[in-house]
Amino acid sequence: MGPTTAWRSAVDDPLRAGSVGGRGVANWSTVPFMIRNGGVPESKPEGDASNAEAASSSALGLGGATFVGLDGRQVLAALGRYGRSLVRNPAAIAARAVELVAEDVRIIAGTSRRSPEPKDRRFSDEAWQRRGWKQLAQGYLAWRDVTVSSVDGLGMDDASADRARFALMQVTEAVAPTNNLLTNPAATRTAVRTRGRSLVDGVRHLSWDLRHNGGLPSQVDTRPFVLGENTAATAGAVVRRTDLFELIQFEPRTDKVRERPVVVIPPQINRYYFLDLAPGRSFVEHAVDHGQQVFILSWRNPGPEHRSWSLDSYVSACLDACEAARAITGADAVNVIGFCSGGLTQSVLLGYLAAQHRPLVHAAALGVTMIDSEVKSVLNSFATRRSVQSTINRSRKNGVLEGRQLARTFAWVRPNDLIWNYWVSNYLMGERPPAFDVLAWNADTTNLPNTLHEQFLEMALGNSLMEPGGMSVLGIPIDLGKVEVDMYSVGAINDHLVPWEAAYSATQLFGGDHRFVLSNSGHVQALVNPPGNAKASYYVNDDHPEDPATWLEQADKMAGSWWTDWAEWIDARSGAQRDPAETLGSRDNPVLCRAPGTYVSS
């Protein structure tokens, strides 16, 4: 099924769209796990997802159907279908009621063993272990679990059942006793201790968020972070500027550098500097310190006047940047690494170069990139005709898909981590949001031009990258099987936006030698993954069977960060060592300004 056919199928019959191989996009297998864990997906290997990880994932997770909007009407519609199914199954209601009453009796008698999941930090205050408070928590958890599990056995199709679970999660998590001042012991204790000052501060924070943050609790204090000083601080210069991007070249930090440069292609939503955070937490800094000549594209934040910017535009920009980096360094070719939607763009670029027999790229890497969009992912169950058309209409009207709106959508995917956690701390406790670099970057959203947005949707719904000739760019049909360059791909075991199996599909698709590594963390933590973290690890396996589960079963666990593994891999493909150039840029690509440039803040 080609992309055009798939696109029309999605609009006319969403349950059939992308159903090749029986893995259709309308399934959301992670929802039940997320509900049980308070919004944190389960996984076999260890690894947890912090609030920072959950929040920042919202911006980067632009693979597959995650470009589809989600609004309250869809949630209400899901609740309506659930309610009608309940009415048609009175026996199911009775069974659940009996189950809940029996559990409530055990709770009152003090014999219930019900307790929060280990990752559910809402009930971590010691007061919840005392009688009265403990029964309140157990009663809520029992009601929540019975309510959500009531979806089972109602005869709903998989997609409707997953949507119902999602909708019920919104309701049950919203009414948690921890979200109410009178039933949150930590909040009431703080109010007494501060003589009401915490409540005054909470009202002030709420007022600010109503006026400036669309009514959602703020997740971060961005004031301590200054671009070029303590974030996006690796020394360099803008050496090329077009309407679409600035190309930043970073200063060498070693006595010798590798011949072939690395060109980094970040996602088109959000700023590039999640790859150049604080010193010691910067992927760019790590690469430079390993003797790589590093260039990175800093995308311009598009406005309505840029609505026509397309995949052709962005692939052309990547070609331009790679040619500039090759000319500046005098190399025979460049190496590239693309992240998230930047990885999608890079994949199309590689297919274009392969079709042209153009040896511009010597080796390539992909970070948490959804190659196979038929693999089940978080928002796929809401990829219906209405949601697809609604988000298209909105971006057509505005000229862009607004990054701020997209972040709000993802916040409701993980409400405990991204909404109610901050509701309690900001409003009930009167605390300021934390100052954290990843969260500050996440709040610095950008837009996606309408044409590119629609094309990404078409790619996702048609699973175009997996089909030879399933799409074209710059007039050339794309077949990733003809890409013969060496590849390095990174997946994340706790990634709820780009399932690692979707990233693993690159090993089955690209034609060259491949190395796949699986980080033990989540979507963003897998990328902001500096060496030195004692909890960091990754899985490797030189064999690439078709079944990703088989790959994982046979994989070896390695301690540390994949950054180090990638650095060794790319070194072997970067040519000989040589003295670094005395200056940045060249005659044809002179220094225009110091890094981080002008587009990063526009």
C-alpha angles and dihedrals in degrees: 000000000000123000096259092051091046091050093053090044091054092053096043100036115008095183091061097045114109094000096135109137092015094276097109123183092242094081124091108186095170096065098084090049092049091051093051092049098045093255099323116115120233123240136172100234116064122262134115135218117230124207088257091055092048093048098045093047088070093073101042100041097093102138130117118340094351087102086070115103125237124203141172094262091064091050091049091048090052090051089049093054090047091051093051090049090052092051090053090052109050091160089062091052091050093049092051092046092053090048092052095046091050091051092047089055090054090048093052091047091050095239099108116114094197113133138159120276112265091251093050100098096176092093098041095110110106091235089074088068093060123091113270095025090052092052090049091054093045092048092052093047091049092051092046094050094046092047094051095042090051087082089072115090096020093111094242119152115254096258094048091046092052091048090050091052090050092050093046089049089058091053099042095046093046093058095046110136090237089068093061124078095220094049099041108086094195092053095047091046090051092049091054094044093050093041091239096313091119090057092050090050090047092054090049091052091047092050091052093049092049090054101037111017105045092257096296121119114263113250102199146024102231097183098095093057119086121181112240093017112061100355129037082018104140107121116253145110142245106253100173134027131187132164088269106041150000117228113218121200115198124220117253116252099187135070091242132031134197119258099233115062126222116235113201118209111197125194118279092237117071128010125299095241098089079086090052106041125145118334108280091028098063123110089197092053091048092052093046091049088056092058099263122143100228130199125175134190116233105200121218115242102246123225130197090279088064095055092121095060103122142180087273088057094051096043089050088051091052090049090050092049094048092049090049092050091049092049094047093050097035090230126154091232142346135241119228138200123190128192128209110315087002085061090054089053091046091051091055089047090054091049090051093050091048092052089050093046086232114155097206096125120053100181135359141199133198127205120205092327121165103228095161110044093183090074108103113264138174105268098030093099088065093052092111130144090261097048094044094048092042094055092044091051091049095051091044090053094046096036089232142052101243114232091210091058092047090053090053090054092054092047090066091050088068104024098166094054100035106032118012094041089060092039089062098042098040101038110020096036096031093227126150117245113261123266104235127154098223092050091047089053090047091055090054094082128176135194135254119226114246097242094050090046092055092046092051089051090050091050091050098046093043093041083224099172091061094054120073107237090006091132141011134218126194086358094302123116112236124230112170090191087074093058103107101176120114111268135205118192131188126203130179122225094211096042108132093179104045105026109219090236088063090054091044090060087078088075090061096043113042116075103221133077110295138203118192124191127185119210118214091226140070136279099287099023087059089061101036089054112135120181116261099059106126091205095052119107141147140200126238134185123169091207118077111201117185092250111072091203089060089050091054094047090055096039125111120231115232125194118233137025129326086226088080092047092049092048090057091045095050093043089062089055100041101081130236126334120259141167113284119248115264093232138027123249126011141246092280093039106035126180108275100179141331122282137297085042132201105287092063091072102030 
